[in-house]
Amino acid sequence: GIAVHRRGEVGLSAIFPYGAGWSEIAPLQFYRKFHQAIAAVFRKAGMAVELAPAVDHAETGPCWGQPVESDLMLGGEKVCGGALRRTRRGLLYQGMFNVEVADDLAEQVAVQLGEEPSPFLIKRAWVEAAEKLVAEKYKNVEWTRRR
């Protein structure tokens, strides 16, 4: 599933369960193909976005500050970057935008990926569980710095 989040900044999350095809593609190849799908949607809206070329990782700075290969660029500025997490259960993509995106971006990206978009309602109990995790773990400095 793919969802767009709007809470001060615009984010996009996509989940691909193991065995769904997309979850089994090599990470760099997935990142490029996923960003190509987003770029196609932006181009249809008249935005001349391009994928960033490969860069020397030794020279990159903070994650958002410097584009990495296949990030989306507009007028020389990074407008979309993301992160991947793969587990044996599937693949999670989370990306951020610093440009306005269409309300139906998730559906448009799904179509570009050859998937059938379908509505999905988030249950209030899931939101409450997520808010509890944020309060108890993710906002807890000790928890986030553990290792």
Long-range contacts (C-beta under 8 A, 24 or more apart in sequence): 1-120, 2-106, 2-107, 2-109, 2-110, 2-117, 3-106, 3-120, 3-122, 4-101, 4-103, 4-105, 4-106, 9-96, 9-97, 9-98, 10-96, 10-97, 10-98, 10-100, 10-101, 11-94, 11-95, 11-96, 11-97, 12-38, 12-82, 12-93, 12-94, 12-95, 12-96, 12-97, 12-101, 12-105, 12-106, 12-109, 13-92, 13-93, 13-94, 13-95, 14-92, 14-93, 14-94, 14-109, 15-90, 15-91, 15-92, 15-93, 16-90, 16-91, 16-92, 16-93, 17-89, 17-90, 18-88, 18-89, 18-90, 18-91, 20-90, 22-91, 22-113, 23-86, 23-90, 23-91, 27-84, 27-86, 28-69, 28-70, 30-84, 30-91, 30-93, 31-69, 31-70, 31-82, 31-84, 31-93, 32-69, 32-70, 33-113, 34-82, 34-93, 34-109, 34-113, 35-70, 35-71, 35-72, 35-80, 35-82, 36-70, 36-112, 37-109, 37-112, 37-113, 38-72, 38-80, 38-95, 38-105, 38-109, 38-112, 39-72, 40-112, 41-102, 41-105, 41-108, 41-109, 41-112, 42-72, 42-74, 44-108, 45-102, 47-74, 47-99, 48-74, 48-75, 49-73, 49-74, 49-79, 49-80, 50-74, 52-78, 64-96, 74-99
